[in-house]
Amino acid sequence: MMEGPTPRILVVDDDKAVRAALGVNLRKAGYEVTLCRSAQEALAALEERAFDLMLTDVAMPGMSGLDLLDKLRAKWPTVRVVVMTGYGSVPDAVATMKAGADDYIIKPISREELLVIVERAVQEKALLAELVELRSQVDKQYSFENIIGATPAMVEVYELVESVADTRALVLIQGPTGTGKELISQAIHYHSKRRAGPFVRVNCAALPEGLLESELFGHEKGAFTGAHKQHRGKFEQAHGGTLLLDEIGEIPLSTQVKLLRALDCGEINRVGGTKSLHVDTRVIAATNRDLLAAAKKGTFREDLYYRLNVFNIPVPALRERRDDIPLLVEHFTRLFAVRHNRSLDLAVPPATLRRLVDYPWPGNVRELKHVIERAVILSQGKELVGIKLPEVHPAEEDRDLALPTGMTLQAALMEYERQVLIQALKNAMGVQAQAARDLGLSRSNLSYRINRLGIAVKDVVYE
């Protein structure tokens, strides 16, 4: 038997000898058994307690096994049912199976066959319960409960997500890095009719141009050096579900043409292939860039922008919804207290909360999440400690822009660029790919600038 609570089995048969034999064999196998001599007794037992499996005869005086099955399915649909019948009543067993029974067994019943069928039914019941629980957890994880906020800007986001989720429309989510665009896209997927299908994410900024096309559309064996076997791209992997194109603004122009065709007609071509493949994939795009401005500059196709921008969801920066910060702090404190085995009663001192609300949060919700996780880990008592926030620089207009004595304009600009890059790396917790996206640079461009300006690991102290 599977681990967990002892499975409960309800046996229904008007033959006393059959009931007794089944009860003995099932109890010896470790099951908890209730014996009933009629369908009416079985219904009364079902009202009193929960059962995992019902074993019932088909032909019984009064209410038949078929009628009992109808009543059980209407009120207790998760109970598994195995019908028992004699050799001459196989048609009755088949009819009962069509009415919703899960299996049948022919009398006389051998102990070995009985235990195999019962164990299989009990395992299926446990797996079904596990699946229901898993779906419940998924619903909770990607419900609006995890998109924290009560400000008007966030209420608008909730309303937009709810409006578009159950449609086939393309969605463009725009907002600064770290604002939760991926979580919003997951909420759209799990509130749609495609929720049973896959949710696939691809970070368009993390792949070089040569690999991105293959990652999106797949490739055939031998399409290029290293293509040793056929590869299904993200569009195919997301068939029947949702594909999130994260950082869509980083896709090179050459790939944008093929992406536009995929969005327009739902067809793709694997790299090196000649056959068009139809895919039923809903696309959600996310970006921290102003795609319309990029289109005007010629770095992003204008026709692709308008194709993507069917339904726009703007996500505000955290500094634009400061009233949500106390809610987020409470949420993350509880989340990480459970994860890191800290006190569930961790309190946030008022002075600490004021600092968190006043801080500008250039890294948005992601930065706040990391700060709170670190503080929870360091907290040993009942109070949140260890809050580390980078120094807030004065406003640009308050700075003295005069060049230091003896410094050329070029040297001053390089030093300013150096400080901007260091701060971006700090905000990104040292992750260069993230810093590059925040700065609107490619990963290779950022790496070049880091080397040119002599920025070392010791310069990036991001705690």
BELJO-V172134 format. One record per residue. RES is the residue in three letters. OMEGA is omega in whole degrees, 0 to 359 (999 if undefined). NEAR is the number of other ideal C-beta (glycine too) atoms within 8 Angstrom. Layout:
RES;OMEGA;NEAR / RES;OMEGA;NEAR
This chain:
MET;177;8 / MET;179;6 / GLU;179;3 / GLY;180;4 / PRO;179;3 / THR;180;6 / PRO;180;12 / ARG;183;13 / ILE;177;16 / LEU;180;16 / VAL;182;15 / VAL;179;16 / ASP;181;13 / ASP;179;7 / ASP;184;7 / LYS;182;6 / ALA;179;6 / VAL;179;12 / ARG;183;13 / ALA;181;9 / ALA;179;9 / LEU;180;15 / GLY;180;11 / VAL;183;8 / ASN;182;11 / LEU;179;13 / ARG;176;10 / LYS;179;6 / ALA;175;9 / GLY;181;6 / TYR;172;13 / GLU;191;8 / VAL;171;12 / THR;183;11 / LEU;178;9 / CYS;182;12 / ARG;179;9 / SER;178;12 / ALA;179;16 / GLN;177;8 / GLU;181;10 / ALA;180;14 / LEU;177;11 / ALA;179;8 / ALA;179;12 / LEU;177;13 / GLU;186;5 / GLU;184;5 / ARG;182;7 / ALA;177;4 / PHE;176;13 / ASP;187;11 / LEU;173;16 / MET;172;14 / LEU;184;14 / THR;172;17 / ASP;179;13 / VAL;184;14 / ALA;179;9 / MET;177;13 / PRO;182;4 / GLY;179;6 / MET;181;8 / SER;176;9 / GLY;179;15 / LEU;178;11 / ASP;178;9 / LEU;180;14 / LEU;179;15 / ASP;181;10 / LYS;180;10 / LEU;181;13 / ARG;181;10 / ALA;187;6 / LYS;182;7 / TRP;189;8 / PRO;184;6 / THR;180;7 / VAL;177;13 / ARG;184;12 / VAL;172;13 / VAL;180;16 / VAL;179;17 / MET;182;14 / THR;176;15 / GLY;182;7 / TYR;184;6 / GLY;184;4 / SER;180;10 / VAL;177;9 / PRO;177;6 / ASP;180;12 / ALA;179;14 / VAL;179;9 / ALA;180;9 / THR;177;15 / MET;179;11 / LYS;180;6 / ALA;175;10 / GLY;175;8 / ALA;182;12 / ASP;181;7 / ASP;174;11 / TYR;181;12 / ILE;185;13 / ILE;176;10 / LYS;354;9 / PRO;188;3 / ILE;175;12 / SER;181;6 / ARG;183;7 / GLU;181;6 / GLU;179;9 / LEU;185;13 / LEU;178;10 / VAL;182;8 / ILE;180;11 / VAL;180;15 / GLU;179;9 / ARG;180;9 / ALA;180;13 / VAL;178;16 / GLN;179;9 / GLU;177;10 / LYS;180;14 / ALA;179;12 / LEU;177;8 / LEU;178;9 / ALA;179;9 / GLU;179;8 / LEU;178;8 / VAL;180;8 / GLU;179;8 / LEU;179;8 / ARG;178;8 / SER;179;8 / GLN;178;8 / VAL;179;9 / ASP;182;9 / LYS;183;9 / GLN;185;7 / TYR;175;12 / SER;180;10 / PHE;181;8 / GLU;183;5 / ASN;169;10 / ILE;192;13 / ILE;175;8 / GLY;180;12 / ALA;179;7 / THR;180;9 / PRO;180;5 / ALA;180;10 / MET;175;14 / VAL;177;10 / GLU;177;8 / VAL;179;13 / TYR;183;10 / GLU;179;8 / LEU;179;10 / VAL;181;15 / GLU;181;9 / SER;189;7 / VAL;189;12 / ALA;187;11 / ASP;175;6 / THR;177;8 / ARG;187;3 / ALA;169;7 / LEU;181;12 / VAL;175;14 / LEU;180;16 / ILE;183;13 / GLN;178;13 / GLY;181;11 / PRO;177;8 / THR;176;10 / GLY;183;10 / THR;178;13 / GLY;182;12 / LYS;180;13 / GLU;178;10 / LEU;178;10 / ILE;179;14 / SER;177;15 / GLN;178;11 / ALA;177;15 / ILE;181;14 / HIS;186;16 / TYR;172;12 / HIS;182;12 / SER;177;12 / LYS;180;4 / ARG;187;10 / ARG;180;8 / ALA;179;3 / GLY;183;10 / PRO;169;9 / PHE;186;11 / VAL;179;11 / ARG;172;9 / VAL;178;12 / ASN;186;8 / CYS;181;13 / ALA;186;12 / ALA;185;7 / LEU;176;10 / PRO;185;5 / GLU;183;9 / GLY;182;6 / LEU;185;8 / LEU;181;13 / GLU;178;12 / SER;181;15 / GLU;181;9 / LEU;190;14 / PHE;181;13 / GLY;177;15 / HIS;177;15 / GLU;177;11 / LYS;179;9 / GLY;182;6 / ALA;179;11 / PHE;180;9 / THR;181;3 / GLY;179;4 / ALA;187;14 / HIS;178;4 / LYS;179;5 / GLN;181;8 / HIS;176;9 / ARG;181;6 / GLY;184;14 / LYS;178;10 / PHE;178;14 / GLU;181;11 / GLN;182;9 / ALA;181;16 / HIS;182;11 / GLY;181;8 / GLY;186;13 / THR;176;17 / LEU;175;14 / LEU;175;14 / LEU;182;13 / ASP;183;12 / GLU;183;13 / ILE;182;13 / GLY;181;11 / GLU;181;9 / ILE;180;10 / PRO;184;8 / LEU;182;8 / SER;180;8 / THR;181;12 / GLN;179;12 / VAL;181;9 / LYS;178;13 / LEU;180;12 / LEU;179;12 / ARG;180;10 / ALA;180;13 / LEU;184;11 / ASP;187;7 / CYS;179;5 / GLY;180;9 / GLU;179;10 / ILE;172;15 / ASN;174;11 / ARG;176;14 / VAL;181;13 / GLY;181;10 / GLY;180;10 / THR;184;3 / LYS;176;5 / SER;181;6 / LEU;177;9 / HIS;178;6 / VAL;176;12 / ASP;187;6 / THR;175;12 / ARG;183;12 / VAL;170;11 / ILE;179;15 / ALA;179;12 / ALA;181;14 / THR;172;11 / ASN;182;11 / ARG;172;8 / ASP;186;6 / LEU;179;15 / LEU;177;7 / ALA;178;8 / ALA;178;12 / ALA;179;12 / LYS;180;7 / LYS;179;7 / GLY;179;5 / THR;177;6 / PHE;184;13 / ARG;182;10 / GLU;180;8 / ASP;177;7 / LEU;179;12 / TYR;182;13 / TYR;176;7 / ARG;180;11 / LEU;189;13 / ASN;177;9 / VAL;181;8 / PHE;186;11 / ASN;175;7 / ILE;178;13 / PRO;180;6 / VAL;184;12 / PRO;172;10 / ALA;182;10 / LEU;180;15 / ARG;179;7 / GLU;178;7 / ARG;185;13 / ARG;180;8 / ASP;178;7 / ASP;185;13 / ILE;177;13 / PRO;178;9 / LEU;180;10 / LEU;179;14 / VAL;179;13 / GLU;180;9 / HIS;182;9 / PHE;179;13 / THR;179;13 / ARG;181;10 / LEU;184;8 / PHE;173;13 / ALA;177;12 / VAL;184;8 / ARG;185;6 / HIS;174;9 / ASN;175;4 / ARG;182;11 / SER;179;8 / LEU;180;7 / ASP;181;5 / LEU;179;14 / ALA;177;7 / VAL;181;12 / PRO;181;8 / PRO;180;6 / ALA;178;6 / THR;180;10 / LEU;178;12 / ARG;178;8 / ARG;181;10 / LEU;180;14 / VAL;184;9 / ASP;183;5 / TYR;185;8 / PRO;177;5 / TRP;177;11 / PRO;178;8 / GLY;175;12 / ASN;187;14 / VAL;180;11 / ARG;179;11 / GLU;178;12 / LEU;180;16 / LYS;180;10 / HIS;179;10 / VAL;181;12 / ILE;179;13 / GLU;179;11 / ARG;181;11 / ALA;179;13 / VAL;180;15 / ILE;182;10 / LEU;184;8 / SER;180;13 / GLN;182;4 / GLY;183;6 / LYS;185;6 / GLU;180;9 / LEU;181;14 / VAL;173;8 / GLY;177;9 / ILE;179;10 / LYS;179;7 / LEU;177;9 / PRO;179;7 / GLU;178;4 / VAL;181;7 / HIS;178;3 / PRO;180;5 / ALA;185;5 / GLU;185;4 / GLU;181;4 / ASP;183;5 / ARG;173;7 / ASP;185;3 / LEU;179;3 / ALA;179;4 / LEU;174;7 / PRO;181;6 / THR;176;4 / GLY;181;3 / MET;179;8 / THR;179;6 / LEU;181;6 / GLN;180;6 / ALA;180;8 / ALA;179;11 / LEU;178;8 / MET;179;9 / GLU;178;9 / TYR;178;8 / GLU;180;10 / ARG;181;11 / GLN;178;8 / VAL;180;9 / LEU;179;15 / ILE;180;11 / GLN;178;10 / ALA;178;11 / LEU;176;13 / LYS;180;12 / ASN;181;13 / ALA;180;13 / MET;177;8 / GLY;181;9 / VAL;186;7 / GLN;180;12 / ALA;179;9 / GLN;179;10 / ALA;179;14 / ALA;179;13 / ARG;180;12 / ASP;183;13 / LEU;182;10 / GLY;180;5 / LEU;170;8 / SER;180;8 / ARG;181;11 / SER;178;6 / ASN;179;9 / LEU;180;14 / SER;178;9 / TYR;182;8 / ARG;178;11 / ILE;180;10 / ASN;182;7 / ARG;183;6 / LEU;175;10 / GLY;180;6 / ILE;181;10 / ALA;181;6 / VAL;182;5 / LYS;179;5 / ASP;186;7 / VAL;176;11 / VAL;192;6 / TYR;177;10 / GLU;999;4
